[in-house]
Amino acid sequence: MSNTIFLKPRLSEKAYQSIQNDNVYIFTVDKNINRKTIKQSVESQFEVSVVGVRIGYLPSKPKHTILKSNQSSRKDVYGKTNSVKKAYVTLKKGDSIPIFAVEEAEKERQDKLAKTLTKGKK
C-alpha cells in the first residue's frame, strides 16, 4: 500500500482557528485508515513533521425533509446524513501546510499596498 491517501482539508472557522493557535490541521479521511497511515501520508505529501494524530468519528444522523408541491400536498422524505471520520494532525512547531496560502498571500499583498499608499500621503 502506498503512503499517499486522499486527505480532504476541513475548511471552517474552527479549523482555521486551530491552525493558527495550535498548529493542528483537520482532514476528512476514509473510514478504513488508521493513525499511522495518516501520519505517513501527511509527512510524505506535504513534507512536514507530524507530532501527533487524533481521530474523531461523526456518526450519521437521521434527517427528515418535507417537500411541498403545487397542489398544497406534502411529501415526507426520511433519510440520514453521511458519517465522517476526521483526523486532527498536529505538526511540529514551525511547520505548516499551505492550505490557506492563497488567502495569506493576498492579505500580505494588500498590507504591502496599504503601506505604500500611506507612505505616499506623508
N, C-alpha and C positions, 0 to 999 in steps of 0.2 A: 504494500500500500504506500502511496506517495505521501509526502509530508504536507502537500498543499490540499486544503479543503476550501469550500466556499464559505467565506466569512462575510456576512452582511452587517455593516455597522448600524446600530440603532441611533437614529438622529432625533433627539428630543432635547428639551431644555434640561431635564435631569441628567441625561447622558453628557451633554456639553459641559454642565457644571462639574460632573465627576471627572471629566478630562482635565479641566482647568485646576480644580482643587486637589485632587488625589492622584492624578495621572493614571486613572482607571478607564479603560475603553470597554464599551459594551457592544457585543456582537450577537446576532441571531445565528445559531448553528443548527446542524442536523441533529435529530434526537438520538442517533446511534453513536455519536462521537464523544470520547472521554477527554478528561483534562490534559492528559499527556499529549494526545494528538493535537489538541487546540494549541497548546504551548509551542510544540514543534512547528506547527503551521504558521503561527503568528511570527515566530522568530525567523523562519525561512522566507516568508512573503515580504515582511516589512523591515528585515534586518535590524531588529531591536532585541533587547534583553528582557525577558519576561520574569518577573519576580514571583507572581502567583496567579492562579486561575480559580475563580469561584463559579459555580454553576447555579442557575436558577431555572426552575421549570414552571411555566404558567399553563395549567390545565385548561381544556376547553370549557366554555360556559354555555348554558342553554340561552337561546335567543328567540324572541317572539316578535314578529312583524305583522302589521295589519296593512293589507293592500286594499285600497278603495277603488271602485270602478265608477263609471259614469252613471249607472242606474242606482246609485245610493246603496249598493250592496258592498259587503266587505268579505275579504278572504283572509283567514288567519294562516300564517306560514310559520312553522316551527322548525328550528334548526339549532346549530351550535357554532360557536366561534372556533377558530383553529387553535390548537395548542402550540406553544412556543417554548423553545429551550434557549436560554440566554447565557452567554459566557461573559463574566466580568474579568477582564485581563488587566492586571496591574503591571506596569512597566517600571524598569529601573529609572531612578531619578536622572533626568537629563535626556532620556529617550522620548521620542514622540512619533506618532503615526500621522501622516499628512491627510487626515480625513477632512479637516476644515481648512486646508492650506489655501484654497482659492479665496475664501472669505477673509482670512487673515492677511493675505497679500493685498486684497482690495482695501482693507482697513489701513494697512501701512501706507498704501499709495495715497489714500485720502488724507491721512495725517501729514504726509510729506507735502502734499499740495496745500494744505491749510497753513503749514509753517512758511512756505514760500509766499503765500498771499499776505500773511501777517508781516513778513519782512518788507514787502513792497509798500505797505501802508505807513511804515515808520519813517 
